[in-house]
Amino acid sequence: MHQISDVAKRLGVSRSTLLYYEKIGLISAERRDNNYRSYSEHDIEKLIFILQLKDSGLSLQESLDVFEQKLRPDLLQEKLVLLDKDIAKKQQARELLAALIGQQSLRDFHIQSESNAPKAHQVWLQSQGLSSKDSQRLRWLSKDINQHESYMSEFNHIFNSLERWAPGSENETLAALKLIPGNIKSILEIGCGHGIATLPLAQHSKASITAIDNEANALDYLASKIADKKQQDKIQLLNADMSDLPFKEERFDLIWSEGSAYIMGFENALRYWKDFLKPGAFIVISELIWSTDTASEKAKKYWDRNYPDMQDRATRLAQAKQLGLKLIGDFSLSDQAWNNYYQPLKAAIDKSRSKLGQSEVLNDIDEEIAIAEIRNSEFDYQFFIFQL
Ligand SMILES: C[S@@+](CC[C@H](N)C(=O)[O-])C[C@H]1O[C@@H](n2cnc3c(N)ncnc32)[C@H](O)[C@@H]1O
């Protein structure tokens, strides 16, 4: 027989807890001659056993039920599911903390934040000392604040060698231009990159073109192409942010954006850019869209992580209409336009493989190319031509 203080010590519980267990009938005490309680070894072991069950998340009563063979498997099954959920949540919390102190990748955190709370994500990134440009690049490209610089350096190494940075073709740029009636005197091109649309626009219109981008190297490269083609008089290049344009309102006859509106978000871009159009002026945007309601799981999963705000054509048209923009015409880019982007990209990464070795950039591009290859018209790049 054992005294209460010894039992409390052995079980790691307080005296009052033991008294409580006695009160609810979990154990019974005998009184000694001196009126002190004493407990049997059998009772103590029963208690140890029950407390072990309790540690697995059962209540005291449930633990006793298990001990007394009043076992309810369905209840245990429910508990197991709850426990698994709890573990998964705690594991996520652990990963996030480890990632925040640089011990592992922050990708999932950034991807989830971008999908669930994009504005707060942007604010947080800038509070971490990233410039507005870098926080945008991080949201779309590196998706990991711990790896951002090295990621961007590898990314630029590959993309600087390419002419085109989005699906498209000169024919389709000119087909969109043809849909604009009247005499266009001024064009603002937003996100011109290496000028894959800038030069055809200059060569096939009489307009003076202001082409902006916030990638200084791209503008330098484009400046030399413009000089080669002797188009300096028609094209002015500017390093500017598409979400903070350095122009007066109602300044342009046409705004042109190939593969760049998504950076601000299609709807935000239209809402902000339209103020820089003269009344009755035009805006041309090419944008990735869903072309089916029944996309494959693979495509959905990929774009949910990489472009959570991707929409179908009808949604984009409704958004434009809501902003007071009239549809003049639209069309999907051809397979050739997709190949114009992905074939050189594939060649560029194959060339970089031995130099870069294991690389997140190469993995990301491989994944994007693989999705583009099974596109099956589930998603398209759509040219939209609107009028204010
Ligand atoms: C997908 S690329 C398309 C480039 C080009 N229109 C083409 O089709 O090859 C997007 C372009 O937008 C530029 N960009 C990204 N964020 C920008 C910003 N905030 N302001 C201006 N340009 C930006 C990038 O540097 C890049 O040149």
The ligand as an SDF file (V2000), in Angstrom:
LIG
                    3D

 27 29  0  0  0  0  0  0  0  0999 V2000
    6.0750   39.0140  -69.4590 C   0  0  0  0  0  0  0  0  0  0  0  0
    7.0790   40.3630  -69.8140 S   0  0  0  0  0  0  0  0  0  0  0  0
    6.4570   40.8790  -71.4020 C   0  0  0  0  0  0  0  0  0  0  0  0
    7.4400   41.7310  -72.1350 C   0  0  0  0  0  0  0  0  0  0  0  0
    7.0740   42.0950  -73.5600 C   0  0  0  0  0  0  0  0  0  0  0  0
    5.8420   42.7980  -73.6780 N   0  0  0  0  0  0  0  0  0  0  0  0
    7.0610   40.8430  -74.4360 C   0  0  0  0  0  0  0  0  0  0  0  0
    5.9700   40.3990  -74.7970 O   0  0  0  0  0  0  0  0  0  0  0  0
    8.1400   40.3190  -74.6970 O   0  0  0  0  0  0  0  0  0  0  0  0
    6.5260   41.6430  -68.7170 C   0  0  0  0  0  0  0  0  0  0  0  0
    7.3140   42.9170  -68.7870 C   0  0  0  0  0  0  0  0  0  0  0  0
    6.8240   43.8270  -67.8200 O   0  0  0  0  0  0  0  0  0  0  0  0
    7.9250   44.4610  -67.1710 C   0  0  0  0  0  0  0  0  0  0  0  0
    7.4920   44.8940  -65.8430 N   0  0  0  0  0  0  0  0  0  0  0  0
    7.2900   44.1530  -64.7530 C   0  0  0  0  0  0  0  0  0  0  0  0
    6.8460   44.8900  -63.7520 N   0  0  0  0  0  0  0  0  0  0  0  0
    6.7760   46.1630  -64.2130 C   0  0  0  0  0  0  0  0  0  0  0  0
    6.3740   47.4010  -63.6420 C   0  0  0  0  0  0  0  0  0  0  0  0
    5.9480   47.4630  -62.3940 N   0  0  0  0  0  0  0  0  0  0  0  0
    6.4120   48.4880  -64.3870 N   0  0  0  0  0  0  0  0  0  0  0  0
    6.8370   48.4380  -65.6840 C   0  0  0  0  0  0  0  0  0  0  0  0
    7.2130   47.2870  -66.2800 N   0  0  0  0  0  0  0  0  0  0  0  0
    7.1890   46.1700  -65.5510 C   0  0  0  0  0  0  0  0  0  0  0  0
    9.0020   43.3960  -67.1490 C   0  0  0  0  0  0  0  0  0  0  0  0
   10.2900   43.9310  -66.9860 O   0  0  0  0  0  0  0  0  0  0  0  0
    8.7860   42.7530  -68.4990 C   0  0  0  0  0  0  0  0  0  0  0  0
    9.5180   43.4370  -69.4650 O   0  0  0  0  0  0  0  0  0  0  0  0
  1  2  1  0
  2  3  1  0
  2 10  1  0
  3  4  1  0
  4  5  1  0
  5  6  1  0
  5  7  1  0
  7  8  2  0
  7  9  1  0
 10 11  1  0
 11 12  1  0
 11 26  1  0
 12 13  1  0
 13 14  1  0
 13 24  1  0
 14 15  1  0
 14 23  1  0
 15 16  2  0
 16 17  1  0
 17 18  1  0
 17 23  2  0
 18 19  1  0
 18 20  2  0
 20 21  1  0
 21 22  2  0
 22 23  1  0
 24 25  1  0
 24 26  1  0
 26 27  1  0
M  CHG  2   2   1   9  -1
M  END
$$$$
